[in-house]
Amino acid sequence: MSQLKKGAVLSYLNILLTSAIGLIITPFIIKSLGDSEYGLYTLIGSFVAYLSLMDLGLNNTIVRFVSKYRAEKDIDGERKFLGTTMLIYFAISAILVIIGMVLYFKLDIIFAKSLTTSQLVDAKVMFLILIFNLAITLPGGSFAAICNAYEKFVFPRAVAIIRYLLRTITVIAILSLGGKSIALIMIDTAFNIVVIIVTIYYSFSRLKLQFSFKERDWSILRQIFSYSVWIFLLVIISQFQMNAGQVIIGMNENTIVVAIYGVGLMLGGYFGAFSGAINTLLLPKAAQMIAVNNSPKELTDTMIRVGRINIFISLLILSGFIFLGKEFILLWVGKSYLESWNIAVIIMLANCIPLTQSFGNSILEITNKIKYRAIGMFICMSTAIFIGYFLSRKFGLYGIFIPIVIAMLINTSINNVLFVIFFKFQIGNFFRKTFLFQIIFSLVFVVVASFIKNIYVIDSWLKFVLAGVSFSALFIMFYTFLLFTKEEKNFLIKRI
């Protein structure tokens, strides 16, 4: 099996593990910390996440440029490029620490309305640890990007899986001994340090990396930032979508409301994780097709093939969550978090189309047309955050959440316009083959299943598992029989 196929398998395995373990361990964390402290833990993590934007999109830039140098067999160019980017990372980390210290002394003002005196003390400690964490993770994380550029997909993904499993065991042990939110952040920092050391060792010992700090090529800075600045904007948008709501709610509401919103985002985030996983692996394929000037029909057909597999996975998860999501939340974290179901379902619905179009996004990225997407999305999301800030004062979490979702839908429309303008994608054909009958089938299936569920009370994990397994098995069986092409059925049978 090739590195690409193994990388894809490990990427999805990583997603399944993080989703499954996250769902299992979250109630334990909430119970150990309490609703209020869990909300504080979520709030500070979201707040600090904005500082991670200082990566400036350099990881994606590394993948693109190192791949280019390797294809051209330009060893000197690669050495100079890696040395230059590492110096940039060191400078970014230094600036991040300075900004972090300024914000540290402003936390009392920022969260004066929502946090108690004791919560502010804990928040400051967590903030300092997370700043240190980011300062080392930004340059250290670049080595995983280098592994991807060398098409060594297996190692970084295997390390990520091992890290997550060990981290889970450690978290359970520490919380069982009475540890609190500060201990969780210290655990993550310790594991990040270990992973960075291991990845650096692998990069130098197996990939034989060479960095040139003496022969710096500053002329390449323009090329680096002309590409990375647009990736940077997309990262900002991603952070807005995931974290702005929590920070704004945390400024106006108590930490319990933040926790409810955070659980909904987490569940919706697991759904969206599939898009990011396959998009990274599709970049080389997209580059090859653009290099040989494939026709718009060939590009569209490829996006349809990828999209039909993604929509099958997406609708299985979405339909199952609509059918059993409320029961799951009741059994999982309790009645007080039931409102998280609304948040999660809306996020899943908004992500359905982008999830199926990850190949098209790769095409935009590899041809450096991503700047048009980034500008449009940045304007939409900035407007949504501005409006949501004021609406949240009156309408609570929905005041910020609904504008963000509307912006996500507009962003999806912008993407499809760009696909047509720049690559002549046959978007009508894409939606017809990827969505039309699939959506109709899913709606009918969920309605019928919900009617049956009305006479079957699900009030225990055993009944939930039986209902979930039955729903999934029947969904997969009927979907495969009615909607899969002969080629897709053969593909599925071969993989099984």
N, C-alpha and C positions, 0 to 999 in steps of 0.2 A: 504494500500500500504506500502511495506517495506521501510526501510531507504535507501536501495540500489536503488530501483526504483525511490523513491522521489528524491534521490540525483542525479540520472541520468537525470531526468526531469529538475531539477533546474540547473544542469550543462549546459544542452543545452539551457535552457531559458536564462541563464546568457550570453552564447555565442551569442545567437540571439539578446539579448538586447544590449550588448556591440557593436556588429557589426552594428545593425540598428542605434542606437543612435550615434555611432562613425561616421558612414557615414553621418548622418544628421548634426552633430555638427562640423565636420572637416572644411567644407567650411566657417562656421561662425567664427571659430578660425583663419583660414588663413586670412580671410578678416579683422578681428579685429586686428591681429598682423601684417599682411603684410607678403609677401613671405619671405623676408630676416629674420625677427625676428622669424617667424615660423621655418625656417631652423635652426636658432640658438637654439631654444627651443628643436628641435629634436636632434641636434648635441650633446648638453650638456647632455641630457637624455641618449643618447646612450653611451657617454663616461663614465658617472658615473655607468651605468649598469654593467660595468666590475667589479666594486668593490663589486657588489652583489654576485659575484662568491665566496666571502669569507664565504658564507653559508656552503660551503664544502659538500653539499649534505646531511646535517644533518636532514632536514625535512623528507626526504624519509627514513632515518635511524630510526627516531623516530617512524614512522608508522610501520616499520618492527619489531623493538624490543619491542615496547609497545604491539603490537598484540601478539607477542610471550609470553611475561610475562603474559598477560591476559589469554591466552589459557592455560598456566601452573598454573594459579592462584597464581603466585609468586608476592605478594603485596610488600614484602620487596625489591625484585630485581627491581621492577618497580620504587619504591621510590628512590632507589639509582641511578638508570639509569637516571631518570628525573633530579635529583639534579646535577649529573655529567654533563649532556648535557647542562643544563642551565649555569653552570659555564664556560663551553667551549664557549657558545654563548657570555657571558659577555666579555671574553678574546678576542674573535673575533671582537666584537664591538669596544673595546679599540684599537686594532691594526688597524682596519679600519679607525678610526679617525686620527691616526698618519699618515697612508699612504695618507689619504685624504688631510691632511695639507701640506704634502710634494708636492703632485701634484698641490695643490692650488697655490703654489709659482712658479710652472713651466708652468702654463697655457699660460703665455705670450710667452714662447718659443715654446710650442707645436703647438699653433694656430697662430703664428706670421705671416704666409703667407696668411691666409684666413680671419682673423677677424680684423675689424677696432678697434680703441682705445675704442670707446663707447661700441662696442659689447663685448670687453674683460672685461670691467667693469661689464656689466650685466652678462656675463658668470661666473665671479667669485662669484657674489652674488648667482646665481642659484646653482652653484657647492657646496657652503657651506651649503645651505638649504638641498640639496639632500644628502649630507654626513650625516647630522643630521638625516634625514629621514631614511636612511639605518641603521644607528647605533641603532635606536629603533625598526625598523621593523624586523631585523634579529632575535633577541630573542623573540620579541612579536609575530612574525608569527609562532613560533613553537607551539603555543597553538591551531592553526587551524589544524596542523598536528596531534596533540594529539586527537582532535575531530574525525579526520578520522580514527585513530587507534582504537578508541572506537566505530567505525562504526556509529557515529553520523554525517551522511553526510548532513543532512538537514540544521542544524544551520549555519555552516560556509558559505554555498552556499547562503542561504537566506540573511545573513548579507552582502555578496558580492553584491548581486542584489540591496539591499536597498542602500548600499553605493554608487553604481554606479549611481543610479537614483538621489539621493540627490546631488552627486558631479556634475552631469550634470546640474541640476538646478542652482547650485551655480556658476558654470563656466559661464553659460549664463548671469547671473545677474552681475557678476563682470566684464566681458568683455563689457557688455552693458554700464557700468558706466565708461569705459575707462581703465580698468585694462590691464596689459601686461603679458608677459611670466613669470615674477617673481611671479606675483599673482597666476598664475595657479599652480606653484610648491608649494606655501604656502598653497593653497587649498588642494592639495593632501596630504601634510604633516599633516594638521589638521585632515582630515578624517582618515588617517592611525592611528593617536593617538587614536581617538574615537573608531575605530574598535578593536584595540588592547585591550583597556580597557574593552570593552563589551565582547570580547572573553575570556579574563582572568576571568572576573566575572562568565561567564557561565561555564567555565571549573572547577572552584573551587566550585561553588554552586550546579551545576547539576551533574557533573562527580565525585565530591568529590576527586579531585586530591590531592596527597600528595608528597611533594618534601623533600628529605633527603639531607641536605647540610653537616651534621655532619658525616653521615655514607657513606662517598664517596667510591665508588668501582672503583679505578683507573685501576684495571685489565681489566675492560670492554673496556677501551680505544682502545685496539688492535682490538677487535671485531667491535667496532664502526667505526674506520677509515679504517679497511680492507674492509668494505662494502661501506662507504660513499665516499671514495676516487674515486671510479669508477663513482658514481653518480655525484661527483664533476667534473670529466672530461667530462661527458655528458653535464652538465650545461655549461661548458666552450665552448663546441662545439656549443651548442644552441646560446650562446651569440655571438660567431664568426659569425654564420649564419645571425643573425639578426642585429648586431650592428657594426661589423668590417668594413663593406663597408661604412657605414655612417661616421665613424670616419676618415677613410683613405681619402674618398672623401672630407671631411671637412678640411683635412690638405692640399689638393691640389686644390680644387675648391671653388667657392663662396657658400654661404649658400642657394641660390636658387636651385642649383643642388642637394644639400643635401635634400631639401624639396621634390623635384621630386622623388628622390630615396626613401625617407621616406614614401611617399604616396603609392608607389608601394609595399613596404615591408608591410605596414599596411594592404592593401587589400589582399595580399598573406597570411599575418598572420592570418586574420580572417578565411580563408579557413583551415589553418593548426591547428587552435584552437580546432577543433573537435577531433583530435587525442589525444591531451593531456587530454581533458575532460574525454573521455571514458577509457583511459589507467589507470587513478587513480582508477576508480571504478572496473576495471577488476583484480586488484591485489589480492583481496580475493578469487575470482573464480580461478585464476591461482594457488594460494597456495593450495586450496582444491584438484584440479586435480593432482597436483604434489604429494601431501601427500598420495593419494590413488593409485599412480602409474598408471595413465591412459596411455593407449597405444598411440603410435605415430599417429595412425589413429584417435583416439578420440580427441587428441590435435589438429590435422589438421582440423577435422570436426568443432570443436569449432571456430577455427580461420576463417574458411570459412563462418560460420553462421554470425559471427560478421563482417567479411570483406564484405559480400554481402550487408549488410545494409549500411555500411560505404561508399562503392563504389557508391551506389545509390545516397546518399546525395552528395558525392563528384562530381559525374558526372553531377548532376543537377546544382550545383553551377558553376562548371567549364564550362560546355556547355553554360549556361546562360551568363557567363561573356565573353566568346569568342564571343557570338552572339551579346550582347548588351553592352559590357564593354566600348568601345570607346565612344558610345553615352552617357553612364552614366557619364564618366569622364568629357566630354565636358559640360554637364548640371550641374555637381556637383561642380567642381573646375575650369573649364575653359580649353581652348586650350593649355595653357602653361604647363599643367600637363599631356598631352596626352601620353607622353613617359612612364608614370607610368604604362600604360596598358601592355606594353611589359614585364616590371619587374614582375608584378602581375601574368600574365599568365604563365610565365616560372616557378615561384615559385609554383604555383598550380599544374602544370604538374609534377614537381619534387617531390611534396608531396603526389601524388596520391597513390603510392604503400605503403609508410610508414603509411599512414592513415588507410589502410585496414589491416595492420599487427600489430595493437596495442596490440592484445592479445598475439602474439608471443613475443613482447618486454616485456610484463609482465612476461612471462615464464622465459625469460633470467634474468630478475631482481630478481625474487623470488628465483631462483636457484643459484644466485650469479655467473652466467656465463656472467654477463654484462661487466666484465672487458675486455674480448676479443673484444667485440663490441666497448667499450670506447677507447681502445688503437688504434684500426684500424681507428676509426672515427677521433680521435685526430690527428693522423699522416696525414690523408687525408686533414683535414680542415686546419691544421697549414701550410701544403705545399701550399694549395690554397691561403691562406692569404698572404704568403710570395711572391708567384708569382704575385698575384693580386696587391700587393703594387707597384711593378715596372710597371706592365702593365697599371695601372690606370693613370700613368703620361702621357702616350701616347694616351690611348683609353678612358679616362674618366671613367664614372660610369660602363660601360660595361667591362672595363679592370679588375675591382675587382669583378664584379657580376658573370661573366661567369665562372671563376675558382671555385667560391663558389658553383655554381649550379652543376658543374661537380663533385666536391667533395661530394655533397649530393647524386648524383646518384651512385657513388662508394660506399658510406656508405650503401645505400640500398642493393647493391649486397653483401656486407660483412654480413649484417644481415641475408640474405637468406642462405648464406653458413653456418652460425652458426646454423640456424634452422635445417638444414639437419645434420650437424656433431653431434650436441649434443642431438637432440630430434627426429631425423629421420622424420622430417616433410615431407609430400608428397607435395613438393612445386609445381611440375608440375600440380598436381590435383587442388591445391589452385588457381593457375593462370587461369587454364582452366575454373573453375566454377565461379571465381570471376571477371575475366577481359575480356576473349575472346569475347563473344557476346556483353557484355556491352559496350566495346570500339567501336566495329563495329556499334552498334545501335546509339551511341552518335555521331559518325562521320557523319553518314548518316543523322541523324536528324538535326545537325547543318548546314550541306551543304544545305539541302532542305530549312530550315528556312532562311538561309542567302540569298538564291536565291529569296525567297518571299520578304525579307526585301529590296531588291534593288529597288522595285517598291513602297516602303512605306517609305517616309522620316520621320525620328524621330527627331523632332526639338523642342519638348516641353516635360515637365514632364508628361502631360496627355497621350501623344502618347507613351512615354516610359513605363509608368505603364501599359497601355493596351497591348503593345507588350510583356512586361515581364510576365504579368499574363497569356496571351494566350500561350506563349512559355512554361511556367512552367506547366500549366494545361495539355497541350497536351503531354509534355515530361513525366509527371507522369502517365498519362493515358496509353500511348502506352508502356512505360517501364514496368509498373505493369502488363499489359495484356500479353506482349510478354516474359518477362524475370523473373518475380517473380514465385517461386514455389507455389504449393497449400498451403503449410505450411506458407509461407511468406505472401500470400494474406489473409489467415485467421488471422494471427498475426496483419496485418495492419487494417483489418476490425474490429477486437476486440478492438484495441487501439482507433480507431475513434469512 
